[in-house]
Amino acid sequence: MKKKRLAVLTGAGVSAESGISTFRDSNGLWENFRVEDVASIEGWYRNPALVLDFYNTRRKELAKAEPNAAHKAIAGLEDEYDVTVITQNVDNLHERAGSTGIIHLHGELTKVRPEDRCCESDGFSEESVFDIGYGEIHIGDLAPDGAQLRPHIVWFGEAVPKIGAAVDAVERADILLIAGTSLQVYPAAGLYRYAGHDTPIYIIDPKDVPVHDSRITHIREVATKGMEIFKNILKSE
Protein backbone atom coordinates (compact mmCIF):
# COMPACT_ATOMS: atom_id res chain seq x y z
CA MET A 1 0.00 0.00 0.00
CA LYS A 2 1.33 3.41 -0.98
CA LYS A 3 2.27 5.62 1.94
CA LYS A 4 0.50 8.93 2.45
CA ARG A 5 2.66 11.97 1.80
CA LEU A 6 3.41 14.08 4.87
CA ALA A 7 5.15 17.46 4.61
CA VAL A 8 6.68 18.81 7.83
CA LEU A 9 7.66 22.48 8.07
CA THR A 10 9.90 23.12 11.07
CA GLY A 11 11.34 26.22 12.68
CA ALA A 12 13.46 27.30 15.62
CA GLY A 13 11.00 25.96 18.21
CA VAL A 14 11.86 22.38 17.27
CA SER A 15 15.56 22.87 18.00
CA ALA A 16 15.11 25.17 21.00
CA GLU A 17 14.64 22.18 23.30
CA SER A 18 18.07 20.95 22.19
CA GLY A 19 19.61 24.18 23.44
CA ILE A 20 19.95 25.84 20.03
CA SER A 21 19.50 29.61 20.19
CA THR A 22 16.19 30.72 18.72
CA PHE A 23 16.56 33.01 15.76
CA ARG A 24 14.91 36.13 17.08
CA ASP A 25 13.40 37.02 20.44
CA SER A 26 11.22 39.92 21.52
CA ASN A 27 14.03 42.49 21.50
CA GLY A 28 15.11 41.73 17.95
CA LEU A 29 18.48 40.30 18.97
CA TRP A 30 20.13 36.94 18.31
CA GLU A 31 22.69 36.03 20.98
CA ASN A 32 22.98 39.78 21.73
CA PHE A 33 23.70 40.64 18.10
CA ARG A 34 21.43 42.66 15.85
CA VAL A 35 19.93 40.27 13.32
CA GLU A 36 20.70 42.80 10.58
CA ASP A 37 24.41 42.60 11.45
CA VAL A 38 24.83 38.82 11.41
CA ALA A 39 22.01 37.48 9.23
CA SER A 40 21.78 39.81 6.24
CA ILE A 41 23.81 40.17 3.08
CA GLU A 42 24.32 43.83 3.99
CA GLY A 43 25.82 42.76 7.32
CA TRP A 44 28.24 40.49 5.45
CA TYR A 45 29.34 43.34 3.20
CA ARG A 46 29.79 45.67 6.20
CA ASN A 47 31.70 43.35 8.51
CA PRO A 48 32.41 39.84 7.20
CA ALA A 49 34.77 39.07 10.09
CA LEU A 50 31.95 39.63 12.60
CA VAL A 51 29.63 37.39 10.59
CA LEU A 52 32.23 34.62 10.32
CA ASP A 53 32.92 34.72 14.06
CA PHE A 54 29.21 34.60 14.80
CA TYR A 55 28.69 31.43 12.76
CA ASN A 56 31.88 29.87 14.09
CA THR A 57 30.31 30.20 17.54
CA ARG A 58 27.03 28.73 16.30
CA ARG A 59 28.90 25.65 15.03
CA LYS A 60 30.52 25.18 18.42
CA GLU A 61 27.04 25.29 20.00
CA LEU A 62 25.73 22.79 17.48
CA ALA A 63 28.58 20.36 18.18
CA LYS A 64 27.36 20.10 21.78
CA ALA A 65 23.65 19.77 20.91
CA GLU A 66 21.73 16.54 20.43
CA PRO A 67 18.46 15.83 18.60
CA ASN A 68 15.51 15.97 20.98
CA ALA A 69 12.34 13.90 21.13
CA ALA A 70 10.64 16.11 18.52
CA HIS A 71 13.39 15.54 15.94
CA LYS A 72 13.26 11.81 16.64
CA ALA A 73 9.48 11.69 16.43
CA ILE A 74 9.55 13.44 13.05
CA ALA A 75 12.15 10.97 11.80
CA GLY A 76 10.02 8.11 13.10
CA LEU A 77 7.09 9.21 10.95
CA GLU A 78 8.95 7.74 7.97
CA ASP A 79 7.94 4.29 9.18
CA GLU A 80 4.35 4.98 8.15
CA TYR A 81 4.50 7.99 5.83
CA ASP A 82 6.39 9.40 2.87
CA VAL A 83 7.90 12.34 4.75
CA THR A 84 9.51 15.51 3.43
CA VAL A 85 10.96 17.80 6.09
CA ILE A 86 11.11 21.46 5.07
CA THR A 87 13.16 23.24 7.68
CA GLN A 88 13.98 26.87 8.34
CA ASN A 89 16.66 25.66 10.76
CA VAL A 90 20.29 25.64 9.68
CA ASP A 91 21.35 22.96 12.17
CA ASN A 92 21.76 19.28 11.28
CA LEU A 93 19.60 17.83 14.06
CA HIS A 94 16.96 16.45 11.69
CA GLU A 95 19.67 14.50 9.85
CA ARG A 96 21.21 13.27 13.09
CA ALA A 97 17.78 12.13 14.30
CA GLY A 98 17.36 9.99 11.19
CA SER A 99 15.22 12.03 8.78
CA THR A 100 16.19 11.35 5.18
CA GLY A 101 14.22 13.75 2.98
CA ILE A 102 15.16 17.26 4.09
CA ILE A 103 14.89 20.62 2.33
CA HIS A 104 17.01 23.27 4.09
CA LEU A 105 15.34 26.55 3.13
CA HIS A 106 17.85 28.77 4.89
CA GLY A 107 21.05 26.83 4.30
CA GLU A 108 23.19 24.59 6.46
CA LEU A 109 25.43 25.71 9.29
CA THR A 110 28.11 23.06 8.81
CA LYS A 111 28.62 23.98 5.14
CA VAL A 112 30.52 26.81 3.44
CA ARG A 113 30.99 28.09 -0.10
CA PRO A 114 32.86 30.73 -2.08
CA GLU A 115 31.13 34.07 -1.68
CA ASP A 116 30.82 34.40 -5.47
CA ARG A 117 29.17 31.02 -6.07
CA CYS A 118 25.80 29.32 -5.47
CA CYS A 119 24.07 32.49 -6.61
CA GLU A 120 21.77 33.61 -9.41
CA SER A 121 24.62 33.79 -11.95
CA ASP A 122 25.33 30.04 -11.65
CA GLY A 123 21.74 28.95 -11.09
CA PHE A 124 22.37 28.44 -7.36
CA SER A 125 24.51 25.41 -8.12
CA GLU A 126 25.82 23.72 -4.98
CA GLU A 127 28.82 22.17 -6.72
CA SER A 128 31.16 24.47 -4.79
CA VAL A 129 29.48 23.91 -1.40
CA PHE A 130 31.34 21.70 1.06
CA ASP A 131 30.97 20.55 4.66
CA ILE A 132 33.44 21.68 7.34
CA GLY A 133 31.63 19.99 10.21
CA TYR A 134 31.94 22.09 13.34
CA GLY A 135 35.15 23.83 12.29
CA GLU A 136 35.86 27.52 11.76
CA ILE A 137 36.43 29.82 8.80
CA HIS A 138 38.08 33.23 8.95
CA ILE A 139 38.93 36.16 6.74
CA GLY A 140 41.61 34.94 4.33
CA ASP A 141 40.26 31.39 4.08
CA LEU A 142 39.80 31.12 0.34
CA ALA A 143 38.08 28.76 -2.07
CA PRO A 144 40.02 27.21 -4.98
CA ASP A 145 38.84 30.06 -7.22
CA GLY A 146 40.39 32.60 -4.84
CA ALA A 147 37.12 33.87 -3.39
CA GLN A 148 36.55 34.32 0.34
CA LEU A 149 34.66 31.46 1.93
CA ARG A 150 31.32 32.31 3.57
CA PRO A 151 28.68 30.34 5.47
CA HIS A 152 26.24 28.40 3.29
CA ILE A 153 23.37 30.33 4.84
CA VAL A 154 20.48 32.18 3.20
CA TRP A 155 20.52 35.64 4.75
CA PHE A 156 17.94 38.41 4.68
CA GLY A 157 18.29 40.17 1.36
CA GLU A 158 19.11 36.96 -0.52
CA ALA A 159 16.99 34.66 -2.64
CA VAL A 160 15.62 31.42 -1.16
CA PRO A 161 16.52 29.03 -3.98
CA LYS A 162 14.83 25.95 -2.50
CA ILE A 163 11.43 27.55 -1.99
CA GLY A 164 10.20 25.97 -5.24
CA ALA A 165 10.99 22.47 -4.00
CA ALA A 166 9.24 23.29 -0.73
CA VAL A 167 6.12 24.49 -2.55
CA ASP A 168 6.06 21.25 -4.56
CA ALA A 169 6.30 19.16 -1.38
CA VAL A 170 3.42 21.04 0.26
CA GLU A 171 1.25 20.83 -2.86
CA ARG A 172 1.72 17.05 -3.02
CA ALA A 173 1.18 16.46 0.70
CA ASP A 174 -1.81 14.56 2.04
CA ILE A 175 -1.07 16.02 5.50
CA LEU A 176 0.86 19.16 6.46
CA LEU A 177 2.51 19.53 9.87
CA ILE A 178 4.00 22.85 10.98
CA ALA A 179 6.12 22.72 14.12
CA GLY A 180 8.09 25.31 16.04
CA THR A 181 7.64 28.26 13.70
CA SER A 182 5.62 31.40 14.30
CA LEU A 183 4.94 31.77 10.55
CA GLN A 184 6.32 35.30 10.43
CA VAL A 185 9.43 34.87 8.27
CA TYR A 186 8.64 34.82 4.55
CA PRO A 187 8.60 33.13 2.15
CA ALA A 188 8.39 30.06 4.43
CA ALA A 189 5.46 31.56 6.34
CA GLY A 190 3.27 31.38 3.25
CA LEU A 191 3.95 27.76 2.37
CA TYR A 192 0.81 26.44 4.10
CA ARG A 193 -1.27 28.26 1.47
CA TYR A 194 -0.11 25.74 -1.13
CA ALA A 195 -1.69 22.81 0.69
CA GLY A 196 -4.69 21.23 -1.03
CA HIS A 197 -8.19 22.38 -0.13
CA ASP A 198 -8.87 19.13 1.69
CA THR A 199 -5.40 18.74 3.23
CA PRO A 200 -5.46 18.83 7.04
CA ILE A 201 -2.91 21.21 8.56
CA TYR A 202 -1.57 20.79 12.09
CA ILE A 203 0.40 23.51 13.83
CA ILE A 204 2.43 22.79 16.96
CA ASP A 205 3.23 26.00 18.82
CA PRO A 206 2.56 27.05 22.41
CA LYS A 207 1.80 30.61 21.31
CA ASP A 208 -0.85 32.13 19.10
CA VAL A 209 -0.09 31.85 15.40
CA PRO A 210 -1.25 34.68 13.09
CA VAL A 211 -2.99 32.33 10.67
CA HIS A 212 -6.70 31.73 10.28
CA ASP A 213 -7.64 28.77 8.11
CA SER A 214 -10.41 26.22 8.55
CA ARG A 215 -7.99 23.39 7.70
CA ILE A 216 -5.78 24.14 10.72
CA THR A 217 -5.71 22.28 14.03
CA HIS A 218 -3.57 24.16 16.54
CA ILE A 219 -1.75 22.02 19.09
CA ARG A 220 -0.69 24.49 21.80
CA GLU A 221 2.40 22.75 23.10
CA VAL A 222 6.16 22.86 22.78
CA ALA A 223 7.52 20.67 20.01
CA THR A 224 8.34 17.55 22.06
CA LYS A 225 4.94 17.34 23.73
CA GLY A 226 3.14 18.48 20.61
CA MET A 227 4.64 15.67 18.56
CA GLU A 228 3.28 13.12 21.01
CA ILE A 229 -0.19 14.59 20.57
CA PHE A 230 0.19 14.72 16.80
CA LYS A 231 1.23 11.06 16.61
CA ASN A 232 -1.81 10.08 18.65
CA ILE A 233 -4.04 12.05 16.27
CA LEU A 234 -2.56 10.18 13.31
CA LYS A 235 -3.20 6.84 15.03
CA SER A 236 -6.85 7.72 15.59
CA GLU A 237 -7.53 8.61 11.98
N, C-alpha and C positions, 0 to 999 in steps of 0.2 A: 504494500500500500504506500502510495506517495505521501511523503511528509508534508504537512502544512508549512507554509513559509512564514517565518517570524522575523520581523525587523526590530532591532533594539537600538534606540538612540540613547547614548549615555553622555553624561556631563560630569562636572567636578564632584557632585555629591556622591557619586559611586566610589570615587577614590579617596574622598575625605576621610572615610573610616579606616583607611590604610595609613593615614598620617600625611597624605599629600596635600600641600597648600591649595586651598580653593583659589580660583582665578581672581575673583574680585569680591571684596567685602563691602560693607556699607559706606566706608570712607573712600572708596575708589582706589585703594592701594593693594598691591600684591607683594607680600613680604616686605612692607614698608617702602616699596618703590612705586612711583607713579606708573600706572599701566602704560601710559603713552611713552614713557622713557624706555621700557624694557620689552614691550610687546607691540611695537608699531614699526613700520619700515622707516618712518621719519626718525624714530629713536635710534635705529641702527645707523642711519646716516649721520646723526648728531654725535653719537658716542658709542661706536662699536665695541670698544673695550669694556664698557659698563655692561652692555648686552651680553657679551661673551661670558663675563664673570658671573652674571646673574644665572645663565643657563648651566654653567659649570656647577654652581651650587645646587641647582635643581637636580642635576644628575646624581650628585652625592646623596641628596635626599632620597631619590628613587632607588638607589642601590640598597638602602636600608629598609625600604618598604616591602610589604608582602601583599599579595592579593587577599582581599577579604571575602567574607561569605557571599557578598553580592556578586563579585566577579566570578566566583566559583559556581554560583547558582545559574548565572547567565551562560557560562560554559556548559553546564550540565543540561541545559535546554536542548543541546544538539542531539541528545539521545532520542528525543521524540520529535524534534522539529528541524526544518531546514533554516538555520539561523544566520542572519547577517547582522553583525554589530557595526553600527555607525557611531563612532565616538568623537566627541569634541576634545577628549583628553589626549595629551601628548605622551603620557606614560605608557609602559608596556605591560601593565598589570592584567589586561584582558588576555594577552598572549600567554603570560606566565600562568594564568588560571586554566588555560586549555582551550580558549576560543580559537577557532580556525579561520573564520571568514570575517575579517575586520577591515573597515574603511576608516582610516585616520583623516578626518576632515581638516584638522589643524596641524598636521605634521607629527613627527615622532622625535621625542627628546633625545634618544640615544643615537640619532643619525645627524650627519652634517653633509654639506654640499658646497661647491664653489658659489660665491655670491652672484656670479654671472650666469648660472645655469639653473635648470629646472624652473624656467620662466616662460613667458608668452612666446619669446623668440624661438625657443626650441620645443614648443608644444608641451611644456611642463614635463619633459622627459626626466625620468629618475635614473638614467644610466650613470650619472655622476654622483648619485647619492650613496653614501656608505655609512656603516654602523661603527661607532667608536665605543659602544658599551657605555660605561659610566665614567669615561675619561674626560679630559679637558681639551679645549682649543683656545688659542690666544691670538692676539694680533701678531701677524708674521707667520702663522701656520697657513701654508698655501697648498692649493690643489695642484695637480700636475700641469694644468694650463696656466699656472701662475697667479690665479685669483685667490683672494682671501677666502678661507673657509668660514661658513656661517652655520648656525643651527638650521636643521631641516624643519622649520616651524613656519606656519602660515600666520603672519602678523596682521594686525589692523592696517588697512591700506593696501593689502595684497589680495590677489584673486584666490578663490578657494577651488582649486582645480578638480577636486574629487566630489564636488557637490552634485554633478551629473550622475555619477554612480550611486550616490546616496538617494537621489530622487528615484532612480530606477528601482532600487531595493524597496523603497517605501511603496511605490506604485504596485509592485508585484506581491506585496505582503498580504497574507490572510489575517495577520494580527500585528499590531504595532504596539511596542512597549517603549515608553520614554521614562528614563530613570536618572535622577540626580541632576537635572538641568532645569533652570528657571524659565527656559524658552524666551530669553531676552537678547541673545547674541545671534545676529543674522549672518549668513542665510540659514544656518541650522535650525533656528527657531521656527522657520516656516515650513519645515519638511513635513510635518504632520498633515498639512493641507493636501499633500499628494496621495494620501491614503484613500482607498476606494470608499465609495459611499456607504457600503455595508461592512467596512472593516472596523472591528472594535479597536479602540485606542485606550491603553492603560497608562496613566502617569503616576509614577512613584515620586512623591516629594512632600516633605512635612509642611511646606508653606503653600500659600495660595499661588496658583499659577495663572497668569493673565490670558487664559485661553478659554473660550466658551464654545463648546461643540457637543452636540447631542451624542456623538460616538464615544465620548471620553468618560472613563471611570477613573476617578482620582483616589489613589491610595495614599493617605496622608501619614506616611511613615518615612524614616530614613531608609536608605537603600537596602541594607541587610534585612531588616524586618519586612520591608515592603516586598522584597523578592519572595519571602516565605508565603506571604499572602497571595501574591500573583501566582505562584506555583499551585497553590490550593485552588484558586479560581480555575486554572487550566484543567486541573483534575476533575473538577465538577462539571465541566462543559461536555 
